[in-house]
Structure formats: structure tokens, C-alpha cells
Amino acid sequence: SRQGATAAMIIPSAGCPLGCNFCTTSAFFGGKGKFLNFYETGDELFQVMNEMESRLKRKAFFIMDENFLLYRKRAMQLLERMKEYGKSWEIYVFSSANAIRKYTMEELVQLGVSWIWMGLESSQARYAKLKGTDTHELTSELRSHGIKVLGSSIIGLEHHTPENIHEEIDCAVSHNTDFHQF
């Protein structure tokens, strides 16, 4: 009922090319590692966001995409258009740690990223999307730049036992995220 009070939802793609073994999303869109891309370019996203801003009076957008920041070229083209047209939008995204690391904090802030859902999975996780990234450091850095983090951890993976599950939970909590999903 309040104009501009909620975020408009945009779905640039469905599924995810990473194909993590626990993910059910890709199964709905062609199988493990498969995805459908609806908006290939930042120009296309800019056009849709601009139209939504005009029609719905929204300046915040929930980008419902399993790994939005994975496509740097598209995101940076969107940022170029935002700068060109003086747009200061707020976006909420899903993204993996290694995809986030493709950007500087300045780029994320300029893009309007104010909330990131990031899969932390497990302290024992060997997923490529986490490999080589210190997720504790990344979470702290994001938060220090005003970006809220929703961490996501999975309970019940193959390596979980009654003996180690408390360590897993402690590790997840130690990220000091704004929100955490188990």
C-alpha cells in the first residue's frame, strides 16, 4: 500500500551452472549444472529495472537468481548504465563466495548491493564456489561496507555425524552474519 515500500522481484535466470550436489533448484531447470538465462545483458536488466521503477515506483530490487554475481560482464554493464543514467538502486542478491570475490567492494556498493545471500554450506565443504575464499574474512568485509549477509549452511551433509554437528553449527555462527539459514 505504500509506494516504493517493497522491492520488486526480477528473475534473470533459473537454475545454476555450478551444480552443487545438494541443490534441487537446477533439477527443476534441466538437471545438475543446468540453467536458463532470461536476461543475457546488463542493458536488458537495466531496461526492466527502469520500467519497474517507473511503473511500480520501486528503487529496490530482489534479484532472484541462484548466483547473480557469477556473470560479471552482465553486472558491470548494468552498473555502467546505472552510472550513465544517474540511477541509485538497491539490490538484494544470491551469490557464491568466489563470484563475490570477482568484484571490489566499491563495485558492489556502486551496484547497489545491500544484501547478499551467500552459501557457506559447511566447514568441511569442498565446493568450487568456496574454494580458496576465506568466508569469515569476506563476510566481515561485506558487512564493514554496509552489505548485509544472509549466510546459509546445510545440516545433514554426508560427513555430518552426531559428534561433529556442533562444530559445524559453531563454524556457521562464527561468521557473524546478519542472518543465518540452516
C-alpha positions as CSV (number, residue, x, y, z in Angstrom):
1,S,0.0,0.0,0.0
2,R,3.0,2.3,0.4
3,Q,4.6,3.3,-2.9
4,G,8.2,2.2,-3.0
5,A,8.0,0.3,0.3
6,T,8.9,-3.1,-1.0
7,A,11.4,-4.5,-3.5
8,A,10.3,-5.5,-7.0
9,M,11.4,-9.0,-8.0
10,I,13.4,-9.8,-11.1
11,I,14.3,-13.3,-12.2
12,P,17.3,-13.0,-14.6
13,S,17.9,-16.8,-14.7
14,A,16.7,-20.1,-13.2
15,G,18.9,-22.9,-12.1
16,C,22.7,-22.7,-11.6
17,P,25.7,-23.7,-13.7
18,L,27.7,-24.8,-10.6
19,G,25.7,-28.0,-10.0
20,C,26.4,-28.5,-6.3
21,N,25.3,-32.0,-5.2
22,F,22.8,-30.8,-2.6
23,C,21.0,-28.3,-4.9
24,T,17.5,-29.0,-6.0
25,T,17.0,-25.8,-8.0
26,S,18.9,-26.9,-11.0
27,A,17.0,-30.2,-11.1
28,F,13.9,-28.1,-11.8
29,F,15.6,-26.4,-14.8
30,G,17.3,-29.2,-16.8
31,G,19.4,-31.0,-14.2
32,K,22.6,-30.6,-12.2
33,G,24.6,-27.7,-13.5
34,K,21.9,-26.5,-16.0
35,F,20.3,-23.2,-16.0
36,L,18.1,-20.9,-18.2
37,N,19.2,-17.4,-18.7
38,F,16.4,-14.9,-19.4
39,Y,18.4,-11.7,-19.4
40,E,21.9,-12.1,-21.0
41,T,23.0,-8.4,-20.7
42,G,23.1,-5.6,-18.2
43,D,21.3,-3.5,-20.8
44,E,18.3,-5.8,-20.7
45,L,18.3,-5.8,-16.9
46,F,18.6,-2.0,-16.8
47,Q,15.6,-1.7,-19.1
48,V,13.5,-4.0,-16.9
49,M,14.6,-2.2,-13.7
50,N,14.0,1.2,-15.2
51,E,10.5,0.2,-16.3
52,M,9.7,-1.3,-12.8
53,E,11.0,1.9,-11.1
54,S,8.7,3.9,-13.3
55,R,5.6,1.7,-13.2
56,L,5.8,0.3,-9.6
57,K,7.7,3.3,-8.0
58,R,10.4,1.0,-6.8
59,K,14.1,1.7,-6.2
60,A,14.9,-1.7,-4.6
61,F,15.0,-5.0,-6.5
62,F,15.3,-8.5,-5.3
63,I,17.3,-10.3,-8.0
64,M,16.0,-13.9,-7.7
65,D,18.9,-15.6,-9.4
66,E,20.9,-18.5,-7.8
67,N,24.3,-16.8,-8.4
68,F,23.7,-13.3,-9.8
69,L,27.3,-12.0,-9.4
70,L,28.7,-15.0,-11.3
71,Y,28.0,-13.1,-14.5
72,R,30.4,-10.2,-14.0
73,K,30.0,-8.9,-17.6
74,R,26.3,-8.5,-17.2
75,A,26.5,-6.9,-13.7
76,M,29.2,-4.5,-14.8
77,Q,27.2,-3.5,-17.8
78,L,24.2,-2.9,-15.5
79,L,26.5,-0.7,-13.3
80,E,27.6,1.3,-16.4
81,R,24.0,2.1,-17.3
82,M,23.2,3.0,-13.7
83,K,26.1,5.5,-13.7
84,E,25.2,6.8,-17.2
85,Y,21.6,7.5,-16.2
86,G,22.2,8.5,-12.5
87,K,20.4,5.6,-11.0
88,S,20.9,4.7,-7.4
89,W,19.1,1.5,-6.9
90,E,19.3,-1.0,-4.1
91,I,19.6,-4.7,-5.0
92,Y,19.4,-7.9,-3.0
93,V,21.1,-10.9,-4.5
94,F,22.1,-14.5,-4.1
95,S,25.7,-15.2,-4.9
96,S,28.6,-17.5,-4.1
97,A,31.7,-16.5,-2.3
98,N,34.0,-16.9,-5.3
99,A,31.6,-14.9,-7.5
100,I,31.5,-12.1,-4.9
101,R,35.3,-12.1,-4.9
102,K,35.3,-11.1,-8.6
103,Y,34.3,-7.6,-7.5
104,T,35.8,-4.9,-5.5
105,M,33.7,-3.7,-2.5
106,E,33.4,-0.3,-4.3
107,E,31.9,-2.0,-7.3
108,L,29.4,-3.9,-5.1
109,V,28.4,-0.8,-3.3
110,Q,28.1,1.2,-6.5
111,L,25.9,-1.6,-8.0
112,G,23.6,-1.0,-5.1
113,V,24.2,-4.4,-3.5
114,S,22.9,-4.0,0.1
115,W,22.0,-7.7,0.9
116,I,23.7,-10.9,-0.2
117,W,22.5,-14.5,0.5
118,M,25.8,-16.5,0.5
119,G,26.0,-20.2,0.7
120,L,28.6,-21.2,3.4
121,E,27.4,-24.8,3.4
122,S,29.8,-26.4,5.8
123,S,33.3,-26.0,7.3
124,Q,34.1,-29.3,5.6
125,A,32.6,-28.2,2.2
126,R,34.8,-28.8,-0.9
127,Y,32.6,-26.9,-3.3
128,A,34.3,-25.0,-6.1
129,K,32.2,-21.9,-5.2
130,L,34.0,-21.7,-1.9
131,K,37.5,-22.9,-2.7
132,G,40.3,-20.5,-1.8
133,T,38.0,-17.9,-0.3
134,D,38.1,-17.1,3.4
135,T,34.4,-16.8,4.0
136,H,34.9,-15.3,7.5
137,E,37.0,-12.5,6.0
138,L,34.6,-12.0,3.2
139,T,31.6,-11.8,5.5
140,S,33.4,-9.2,7.7
141,E,34.4,-7.2,4.7
142,L,30.9,-7.1,3.2
143,R,29.4,-6.1,6.5
144,S,32.0,-3.3,7.0
145,H,30.8,-1.9,3.7
146,G,27.2,-1.9,4.8
147,I,26.2,-5.0,2.9
148,K,24.0,-7.3,5.0
149,V,24.8,-11.0,4.7
150,L,22.5,-13.9,5.0
151,G,24.7,-16.9,5.5
152,S,23.4,-20.3,4.6
153,S,24.6,-23.6,6.0
154,I,23.4,-27.1,5.4
155,I,22.8,-29.6,8.2
156,G,22.8,-33.2,7.2
157,L,25.5,-33.5,4.6
158,E,27.3,-36.8,4.1
159,H,30.1,-36.0,6.5
160,H,27.9,-34.8,9.4
161,T,27.8,-37.0,12.5
162,P,26.3,-36.5,15.9
163,E,29.9,-36.0,17.0
164,N,30.8,-33.1,14.6
165,I,27.4,-31.4,14.1
166,H,28.0,-28.9,16.9
167,E,31.3,-27.9,15.3
168,E,29.5,-27.2,12.1
169,I,26.9,-25.1,13.8
170,D,29.6,-23.2,15.7
171,C,31.5,-22.6,12.5
172,A,28.4,-21.2,10.8
173,V,27.6,-18.9,13.7
174,S,31.2,-17.7,13.9
175,H,30.7,-15.9,10.5
176,N,28.8,-13.3,12.4
177,T,26.3,-12.8,9.6
178,D,23.3,-10.5,9.9
179,F,21.0,-13.6,9.4
180,H,21.7,-17.3,9.1
181,Q,19.7,-20.0,7.5
182,F,20.2,-23.7,8.4
